[in-house]
Amino acid sequence: MFYRNSYDGIDGYAADLIRHKARQLVGKAGLTEDDRQDLEQELMIDLLGRMKHFNPAKGKKTTFMTRIVERRISTILEARFAQCRDWRKCTASLNDPIPGGDNDSAERIEQVCSDGQMGHHGRDTNEQRQNYIRFDLERVIAALPEDLQDLCKKLQSSNMAEIAREMGVPRSTLYGKLTKLRDAFRDGGLEEYL
């Protein structure tokens, strides 16, 4: 791809320096040829913003420009190697086939949701997780016998001693029902919530 940023009205040395430095960055820190134009623009914006600090009494203009550009490159590379966004840690492509999938032509990108999360393997928000729990509980409770459904409702607001007193039954009877309740949750796939 041939492109060339236009630097009309900008010092020729600055434009050449930035083009040269951006070309040198391609192939380093995961930067590609596609990034070159953006790098040039970023370096030029930084340089133009800092030129107001140039003092001819302290040094040559070309030396000042070179140092500004080199420092910005250093900052760019430091950010690319930062632990939270290190380009070397990205080992998978969205075009890789999904491992263990039934369909060999399925790619990882097909599992990305509209919010950028990976299908069911991505991290759910707290609200989503609570909704999943609520749905699973409602499903299992609806399949329970009426006496166990009643016990579930009472357990939401009372302890076993209060429920036993209210129902006029020994706690041991309630604990027997609680065991049946736990078994029903386990059979319904809710073991992780017990």
N, C-alpha and C positions, 0 to 999 in steps of 0.2 A: 504494500500500500504506500503510495507516495502522498505526502502531505508536507506542508510547510506553514508553520505559524507566521503570521504577518507581524513584523516588528517595525512598521513605518514610524518614523519619528523617534526611534529609540537608538541609542548609541550602538554603532556597529560592533564594537568590541563586546558589549554586553550580550547582544544577540548571538554572536559567534560562540562566546563562552558558554552560554546556556545550552545552545544546540549541542556543543561538544560534550558537556557534562551529562546531559540527558542521554546522549548516545552511549556514553560510558556506563551509565546505570542499567541499561537494558541487559538482562541476563543475570543481574545481581538481585538478591533478596526477593526473588520471585517476580521481578518486574519484567514485563515483556515489551515487545515492539509496540503493541497496542497502547501501552502506558506512556510512551515517549512524549506524545503531544501534550498530555496532561502534566507530565513532569516539567516540560518546558514552560508551560503556563504558570505552574505553581512557583517555579524558581524565578520567573520574571516578575510576578506579582510581589513576591517577597523582596526582590532586589529593588524594584521601583519604590516600594514602601520605605525602604531603609536608606535610599540615596539622599534624603534630606539631612542625614546625619554625617554625610561626607564632609571632611575638613581638609582642604588642600594643604594646610600647614602641617598636617600630621603624616601625610603620605600621598602616594600616587593614586589617581582615580582607578586605574586598572587593578592595582593591588587590593584596594578597598572592595571593588566589585567581586574579585576572585574569592576573597575571604568570606564575603556575605553568601555567595553561592555555595561555597564548600561547607559553610556552617549549616545552611538549609538542607543540603544533601545529608549531612550527618544527622540532622534531626529526623529527616524522612526515614533513613535507614534504622535509626534507633526505634522509631515507632513501629516499623515493620517487624523488628525482632523482639518487640515487647511481648512478654509472656502471654498476655490476653489475646493477641492477634498475630502470633508468629506464623508467617506464611508456610513454614516448614511442617507445621502440625496438620495441615490439611492434606490428608493422605488419600482421600476418596473423591472421586468425581461424581457429579450428579448423573452422569451418563453411564456409570458402572451398572452392570446387571445386579438385581437384588439377589443376595445369596439365599439359597434355600427356597426360592419362590417356585411356584408351580409353573409359571409361565416364564420360559427362558428369555423372552424378549422384553420383559419388564425391566425398567430402569429405575434407579433410585429417585429421580426427579418426579416420577409419577406418584411418589408417596408424600411429596411436600404439600402441606395444606396451604390455604390462602394466607394464613398468618405467618408462614415461613417455617412452621414446625414439621417434623417428619412424622407423618401418619400417626399410628398408635405408639410408635417408639419414641416420639418426642416427649418432652416434659409437658405435663398437663398443668394448667393453672390450678390454683387452690380451689377456685369455684368449679372448674370442670371436674376435678376429683370428687368434690362434695356431691355434685350432681350424679356422678357414676355410683357413688356409695348409696345415695338416696334411692336411685332407680333399682339397684340390686336388692336393697333391703325391702323395698315395696313389693318387688316381684316375689321374693321368698316368703314374706309375711302373708301375702295374699293366698299363697298355696297352703298355709298352715291350717290345722283344725281351729275352730272358733275359740276353744279354751286357751290355746297357745297364742292366738292373736290378741286375746284379751290380756294375757300376761305380758306380752310385748308392750302394749300400750301403757300398762300400769308401771312397768319398769322404767319408762321414760321419765317419770316424775316421782317415783317412790322406791324405797329399798325393800328387800325381801321381808323384813320384820313387819313393816307397815302394811304391806300387801297381805301377809298372812293374817294379821289382826283384822284388817278390813274384810277379808273373805271368810274369816272364821275357820281356817284350816291350819294344820301344823306346818312349820317351815320346811320340814323334811319332805312333805308332799310337793311344795313349791320347788324345792331343789331337784326333785325327780323330774318335774315338768321343765325346769331349766336345762337339765341334761338333754331332754328330748329336743328342746329349742336349739341348743348348741349343735346337736346332731343334724337337725334340719338345715341350719345355716351352713354347716360343713358340706352337707350333700348338695346344697344349692350353690356351692362354689364361693362361699363367703368366709372361708377359713382365715383369710388374711385380716378380717375385721374382728375376729374373736380375741 
